[in-house]
Amino acid sequence: MPSLRSRALSAALVATGRRRRFATAEAVRATVAQAARRPASHLPPRSLGRVAELSRTFVGAWPVYDASPRGQEPVARVLYVHGGAYIGELVRPHWSLIRTLVTRARARVVVPAYVLAPRGTADRNVPVAADLLSGLIESGGAGGTVLIGDSAGAGLALAAAQRLRERTGAQPSRIVLISPWLDVSMSHPGQAALEAADPVLARAGLAEAGRLYAGTLAADDPRVSPLQRLLRGAGAADGVHRDPGRAGHR
């Protein structure tokens, strides 16, 4: 049950119009058009450099950041895929989570700034993410590779794991999906009730963001909506472990 403080914050966010970016399909298209004219930065905050060794490489057109504990050997390796409805860049809350993984989990965290929709569509992004995941798994090391994704990033992460499973059978040691957006169609009948209490997101805007990310693919294509592969009965064969201690999905 949400706390009184949480409910009050949600009500305040709704009242102040925080849903504007996702309120309608038109609002999402306007947000995307503005980002095309004036792209947002995905650079890490300077403060992260005080606790982490930072570097940046490229995988295809993707800038990929690497953050490791400063002055310590990492004891875990993480591939983190950020959220943002496939149209938003890495922002401060994402980097805050990355900082926590570096400092508290002593993890080396690999963070792709993947190409956003509509240029970055599922048919383009999923293979690149699968290649990146494959490279980390193959590099080995203690603790294996943990795949973490939040919101839309969880959808891309799971689709990449499924793609890699099909190609080579390789899988990360663990898959952690945070508030995963695994079906961009927004068609589940229970979502109407959830929408009323959501302070930031609205179905109409999310459906448009999902359409932009799908590109020429159908919304129920597993590369776009990896939940569909689970619903079709593939289950663990696609790399999602049923043990709740090893994975999360909804």
C-alpha positions as a printed NumPy array, in Angstrom:
array([[  0.   ,   0.   ,   0.   ],
       [  1.515,   3.388,  -0.954],
       [  2.38 ,   5.65 ,   1.967],
       [  0.486,   8.878,   2.665],
       [  3.554,  10.823,   1.549],
       [  3.725,   8.85 ,  -1.695],
       [  0.036,   9.423,  -2.42 ],
       [  0.388,  13.139,  -1.697],
       [  3.392,  13.414,  -4.026],
       [  1.519,  11.594,  -6.795],
       [ -1.467,  13.93 ,  -6.434],
       [  0.839,  16.949,  -6.544],
       [  2.562,  15.72 ,  -9.688],
       [ -0.778,  15.197, -11.412],
       [ -1.962,  18.648, -10.326],
       [  1.18 ,  20.371, -11.627],
       [  0.849,  18.786, -15.06 ],
       [  3.78 ,  16.407, -14.992],
       [  1.866,  14.226, -17.464],
       [  2.219,  16.799, -20.221],
       [  4.92 ,  14.934, -22.132],
       [  2.844,  11.746, -22.273],
       [ -0.708,  13.057, -22.041],
       [ -1.488,  12.576, -25.74 ],
       [  0.045,  11.255, -28.933],
       [  0.476,  14.859, -30.069],
       [  2.396,  15.722, -26.902],
       [  4.783,  12.83 , -27.485],
       [  5.356,  13.846, -31.102],
       [  6.046,  17.415, -29.962],
       [  8.555,  16.137, -27.394],
       [ 10.308,  14.05 , -30.036],
       [ 10.395,  16.966, -32.477],
       [ 11.882,  19.256, -29.833],
       [ 14.535,  16.649, -28.991],
       [ 15.454,  16.415, -32.68 ],
       [ 15.981,  20.178, -32.795],
       [ 17.785,  20.346, -29.461],
       [ 19.092,  16.944, -28.335],
       [ 19.372,  16.402, -24.596],
       [ 22.69 ,  15.482, -23.039],
       [ 23.28 ,  11.95 , -21.796],
       [ 26.614,  12.799, -20.141],
       [ 27.162,  11.568, -16.562],
       [ 27.173,  14.205, -13.812],
       [ 30.62 ,  15.441, -12.781],
       [ 30.032,  14.223,  -9.235],
       [ 30.073,  10.602, -10.451],
       [ 33.727,  11.034, -11.364],
       [ 34.586,  11.48 ,  -7.673],
       [ 33.593,   7.905,  -6.862],
       [ 33.971,   6.125, -10.215],
       [ 36.521,   5.643, -12.949],
       [ 34.68 ,   6.723, -16.082],
       [ 35.342,   5.99 , -19.725],
       [ 33.368,   6.028, -22.953],
       [ 33.569,   3.879, -26.069],
       [ 31.24 ,   3.302, -29.01 ],
       [ 29.341,   0.212, -30.097],
       [ 28.167,   1.112, -33.565],
       [ 26.47 ,   4.502, -33.189],
       [ 25.895,   4.025, -29.464],
       [ 28.033,   5.854, -26.909],
       [ 28.669,   3.34 , -24.123],
       [ 29.805,   4.548, -20.693],
       [ 31.808,   2.407, -18.297],
       [ 31.783,   3.251, -14.572],
       [ 33.924,   1.288, -12.103],
       [ 34.618,   1.828,  -8.392],
       [ 37.461,   4.303,  -7.949],
       [ 40.49 ,   2.671,  -6.329],
       [ 38.799,  -0.729,  -5.925],
       [ 38.427,  -3.876,  -7.939],
       [ 34.796,  -4.398,  -8.953],
       [ 33.126,  -7.51 ,  -7.584],
       [ 30.226,  -7.484, -10.04 ],
       [ 29.61 ,  -6.548, -13.655],
       [ 26.341,  -4.911, -14.711],
       [ 24.816,  -3.933, -18.032],
       [ 22.281,  -1.211, -17.241],
       [ 19.675,  -0.149, -19.829],
       [ 17.867,   3.078, -18.933],
       [ 14.202,   3.975, -19.19 ],
       [ 12.502,   6.936, -20.813],
       [  9.734,   5.469, -23.015],
       [ 12.351,   4.917, -25.756],
       [ 12.311,   8.675, -26.443],
       [ 14.198,   9.981, -23.396],
       [ 17.931,  10.134, -22.712],
       [ 19.78 ,   9.154, -19.571],
       [ 18.898,  11.641, -16.829],
       [ 20.033,  12.325, -13.264],
       [ 17.893,   9.629, -11.539],
       [ 19.412,   7.001, -13.856],
       [ 22.91 ,   8.183, -12.993],
       [ 21.964,   8.156,  -9.306],
       [ 21.102,   4.464,  -9.572],
       [ 24.359,   3.834, -11.431],
       [ 26.258,   5.623,  -8.657],
       [ 24.578,   3.377,  -6.074],
       [ 25.549,   0.252,  -8.022],
       [ 29.155,   1.459,  -8.233],
       [ 29.532,   2.524,  -4.595],
       [ 27.365,   0.048,  -2.711],
       [ 27.531,  -3.038,  -4.917],
       [ 31.124,  -2.33 ,  -6.056],
       [ 29.956,  -3.032,  -9.58 ],
       [ 31.451,  -2.122, -12.897],
       [ 28.429,  -0.687, -14.689],
       [ 28.256,  -0.541, -18.489],
       [ 25.674,   1.988, -19.664],
       [ 24.643,   2.34 , -23.328],
       [ 23.156,   5.644, -24.494],
       [ 21.155,   3.83 , -27.14 ],
       [ 19.676,   5.614, -30.149],
       [ 16.212,   6.898, -29.299],
       [ 12.99 ,   6.478, -31.266],
       [ 12.033,   7.199, -33.945],
       [ 15.589,   6.714, -35.323],
       [ 16.294,   3.943, -32.862],
       [ 13.639,   1.318, -33.544],
       [ 13.348,  -2.16 , -32.079],
       [ 14.642,  -3.916, -35.192],
       [ 17.819,  -1.806, -34.97 ],
       [ 18.331,  -1.535, -31.214],
       [ 17.672,  -5.08 , -30.055],
       [ 20.525,  -6.662, -32.102],
       [ 23.003,  -4.005, -30.906],
       [ 21.973,  -4.514, -27.283],
       [ 22.308,  -8.286, -27.754],
       [ 25.823,  -7.814, -29.161],
       [ 26.804,  -5.651, -26.191],
       [ 25.398,  -8.179, -23.722],
       [ 27.158, -11.004, -25.546],
       [ 30.511,  -9.228, -25.342],
       [ 30.187,  -8.679, -21.6  ],
       [ 29.215, -12.296, -20.975],
       [ 32.102, -13.567, -23.089],
       [ 34.61 , -11.362, -21.266],
       [ 33.991, -13.472, -18.17 ],
       [ 35.098, -12.521, -14.674],
       [ 33.929, -13.179, -11.163],
       [ 30.223, -12.867, -10.55 ],
       [ 29.173, -13.107, -14.174],
       [ 27.094, -10.42 , -15.861],
       [ 23.925,  -8.968, -14.353],
       [ 21.475,  -7.401, -16.808],
       [ 19.423,  -4.55 , -15.32 ],
       [ 16.776,  -2.507, -17.12 ],
       [ 14.165,  -0.074, -15.936],
       [ 10.87 ,   0.846, -17.599],
       [ 11.421,   0.936, -21.39 ],
       [ 15.023,  -0.096, -20.786],
       [ 13.72 ,  -3.281, -19.194],
       [ 11.839,  -4.049, -22.405],
       [ 14.959,  -3.547, -24.492],
       [ 17.045,  -5.538, -22.01 ],
       [ 14.692,  -8.515, -22.014],
       [ 14.327,  -8.467, -25.798],
       [ 18.133,  -8.451, -26.101],
       [ 18.441, -11.407, -23.722],
       [ 15.815, -13.293, -25.723],
       [ 17.627, -12.496, -28.973],
       [ 20.944, -13.698, -27.55 ],
       [ 19.317, -16.885, -26.277],
       [ 18.089, -17.611, -29.793],
       [ 21.474, -16.913, -31.364],
       [ 23.932, -18.628, -29.04 ],
       [ 22.122, -19.854, -25.927],
       [ 24.213, -17.523, -23.747],
       [ 22.471, -15.687, -20.909],
       [ 23.429, -13.242, -18.162],
       [ 23.838, -14.558, -14.634],
       [ 20.818, -12.568, -13.493],
       [ 18.135, -10.397, -15.082],
       [ 16.649,  -7.609, -12.973],
       [ 13.731,  -5.675, -14.493],
       [ 12.537,  -2.559, -12.64 ],
       [  8.964,  -1.395, -13.393],
       [  9.326,  -3.099, -16.776],
       [  7.467,  -1.871, -19.844],
       [  7.19 ,  -5.128, -21.747],
       [  4.096,  -4.531, -23.91 ],
       [  3.982,  -1.248, -25.812],
       [  0.428,  -1.829, -27.083],
       [ -0.969,  -0.594, -23.749],
       [ -3.954,  -2.87 , -24.386],
       [ -4.356,  -4.68 , -21.056],
       [ -7.835,  -3.887, -19.664],
       [ -6.48 ,  -3.328, -16.164],
       [ -4.4  ,  -0.361, -17.242],
       [ -7.319,   2.081, -17.242],
       [ -7.539,   1.872, -13.453],
       [ -3.767,   2.172, -13.067],
       [ -3.628,   5.228, -15.309],
       [ -5.895,   7.227, -12.996],
       [ -3.351,   6.963, -10.181],
       [ -0.206,   7.413, -12.277],
       [  1.316,  10.877, -11.694],
       [  3.5  ,  10.97 , -14.803],
       [  2.395,   8.557, -17.533],
       [ -0.731,   8.294, -19.673],
       [ -1.666,   5.46 , -22.009],
       [ -2.266,   7.608, -25.097],
       [  1.208,   9.093, -24.997],
       [  2.885,   5.801, -24.173],
       [  1.111,   4.063, -27.037],
       [  2.475,   6.705, -29.417],
       [  5.998,   6.345, -28.004],
       [  5.652,   2.589, -28.459],
       [  4.497,   3.074, -32.052],
       [  7.548,   5.205, -32.813],
       [  9.828,   2.576, -31.27 ],
       [  8.108,  -0.253, -33.177],
       [  8.801,   1.421, -36.52 ],
       [  7.741,  -1.011, -39.224],
       [  7.149,  -3.85 , -36.749],
       [  3.824,  -4.706, -35.162],
       [  3.315,  -3.681, -31.544],
       [  3.041,  -7.355, -30.547],
       [  6.319,  -8.345, -32.214],
       [  8.497,  -9.802, -29.421],
       [ 11.35 ,  -7.472, -30.367],
       [  9.045,  -4.57 , -29.501],
       [  7.002,  -6.18 , -26.707],
       [  9.045,  -9.06 , -25.232],
       [  6.171, -10.007, -22.959],
       [  4.503, -11.452, -26.047],
       [  7.172, -14.127, -26.304],
       [  6.392, -15.15 , -22.73 ],
       [  2.653, -15.2  , -23.381],
       [  3.217, -17.477, -26.367],
       [  4.629, -20.077, -24.01 ],
       [  8.36 , -19.814, -24.678],
       [  9.11 , -19.114, -21.023],
       [ 12.535, -20.049, -19.719],
       [ 13.731, -21.041, -23.177],
       [ 13.874, -17.316, -23.927],
       [ 16.109, -16.544, -20.992],
       [ 13.659, -15.335, -18.349],
       [ 14.156, -17.36 , -15.18 ],
       [ 11.031, -18.216, -13.228],
       [ 12.902, -18.04 ,  -9.907],
       [ 11.913, -14.599,  -8.516],
       [ 15.377, -14.313,  -7.004],
       [ 16.906, -14.407, -10.472],
       [ 14.641, -12.255, -12.555],
       [ 11.667,  -9.971, -12.577],
       [  8.991,  -9.353, -15.18 ],
       [  5.364,  -8.392, -15.41 ]])
